[in-house]
Amino acid sequence: MIQLITGSKGSGKTKQIIDMANANVDTAKGDIVFLTDTDRYMYSIRYQVRIVNAKCLEKGGAISEDSLIGFIKGLLSGNHDIETLYIDGAHRIMGKTVHQMQDFFEDMFAVANNTETKIVLTVSEDEKNFPEFMQKYRG
């Protein structure tokens, strides 16, 4: 399952996803991973949540879509206990707009279904401006 937290830049998506991850600690039966592109939220997230700074994966610039997808697949393949994966700002991590991320969302949908992992993503776009391919991910 994929869940989207949508809204324009500055609308509180990061706070919402952090609050969700923190609240999930009390009910989760498996592991929780929070993937972002900064260490800024390290002290806002409960210690039971594994924080991964994607910018540490490559030197300088944006991470390629293939690299990020490969990393996520490897992360989930290496730990079958991951129940929920929170991804804050995949578009920032890859240096893309939502309109350029069709393959990424299709891969995340397949990964979520194949691994039974819930994937929660922030999307810096209002739903009314979603590209056509995003309509199936709307809540």
C-alpha positions in Angstrom: 0.0 0.0 0.0 1.1 3.5 -0.8 -0.1 6.5 1.1 0.6 10.1 -0.1 0.9 13.2 2.0 0.3 16.0 -0.5 0.5 19.8 -0.6 2.5 22.7 -1.8 6.0 23.5 -0.4 5.7 24.8 3.2 2.3 23.3 3.8 3.4 21.1 6.7 4.0 17.7 5.0 7.2 17.0 6.8 5.7 17.6 10.2 2.8 15.4 9.3 5.0 12.5 8.2 7.2 12.8 11.3 4.1 12.8 13.5 2.9 9.7 11.6 6.2 7.9 12.1 6.4 8.8 15.8 2.8 7.6 16.4 3.4 4.4 14.5 6.0 3.4 17.1 3.3 2.6 19.6 1.4 0.2 17.3 4.0 -1.2 14.9 4.7 -4.9 15.0 7.7 -4.5 12.7 10.4 -2.1 12.0 9.9 1.5 10.8 12.3 3.3 8.5 12.3 7.1 7.7 14.1 8.0 4.5 14.9 11.7 3.9 17.7 13.9 2.5 18.8 15.7 5.6 19.9 15.1 9.2 17.7 18.0 10.3 14.9 15.9 11.7 17.1 13.5 13.6 16.0 14.7 17.0 12.3 15.1 16.1 11.9 11.4 15.3 11.7 8.8 18.1 14.8 6.6 18.5 12.8 3.4 17.6 12.5 4.7 14.0 15.5 4.0 11.8 16.5 7.3 10.0 18.4 7.1 6.7 19.8 10.2 5.1 19.8 9.4 1.4 22.3 12.1 0.6 24.9 9.9 2.3 24.4 7.4 -0.5 26.1 9.4 -3.2 28.5 12.3 -3.3 27.1 15.7 -4.4 24.0 16.4 -6.5 20.8 14.5 -6.7 20.6 10.7 -6.5 19.5 9.0 -9.6 16.1 7.4 -9.7 17.6 3.9 -10.3 19.9 4.3 -7.4 17.1 5.3 -5.0 14.8 2.5 -6.2 17.7 0.1 -5.9 18.5 1.3 -2.4 14.9 1.0 -1.3 14.6 -2.5 -2.8 17.9 -3.6 -1.1 16.8 -2.1 2.2 13.5 -4.1 2.1 15.2 -7.2 0.8 17.7 -7.1 3.6 15.1 -6.6 6.4 11.8 -8.4 5.9 10.7 -6.9 9.2 10.2 -3.4 7.8 6.5 -2.7 8.2 6.4 0.9 7.2 8.8 3.0 5.1 8.4 6.8 5.3 9.9 8.8 2.4 10.1 12.5 2.9 10.8 14.4 -0.3 11.7 11.7 -2.9 11.4 14.5 -5.5 14.1 16.5 -3.7 16.3 13.4 -3.3 16.2 12.8 -7.0 16.0 16.4 -8.2 12.8 15.8 -10.1 9.3 17.1 -10.2 6.3 14.9 -9.5 5.4 15.0 -13.2 8.8 13.3 -14.0 8.3 10.4 -11.4 6.0 8.0 -13.1 8.5 5.1 -13.1 9.4 5.8 -9.4 5.7 5.7 -8.2 5.0 2.5 -10.3 8.1 0.8 -8.8 7.1 1.9 -5.2 3.6 0.6 -5.8 5.0 -2.8 -6.9 7.5 -2.9 -4.1 4.8 -2.1 -1.5 2.6 -4.9 -2.9 5.4 -7.5 -3.3 6.8 -6.9 0.2 3.6 -6.0 2.1 5.3 -2.9 3.3 3.3 0.3 3.7 5.1 3.2 2.0 4.2 6.7 3.0 5.5 9.5 0.7 5.3 13.3 0.8 4.5 14.8 -2.5 5.1 18.6 -3.0 2.1 19.1 -5.3 -1.5 19.8 -4.7 -3.7 16.9 -5.8 -5.6 19.1 -8.2 -2.3 19.4 -10.2 -1.4 15.7 -10.2 -0.4 14.2 -13.5 -2.7 11.6 -14.9 -0.6 8.6 -13.7 -0.9 9.8 -10.1 -4.7 9.5 -10.0 -4.6 5.8 -8.9 -2.5 6.7 -5.8 -5.0 9.3 -4.5 -6.4 8.5 -1.0 
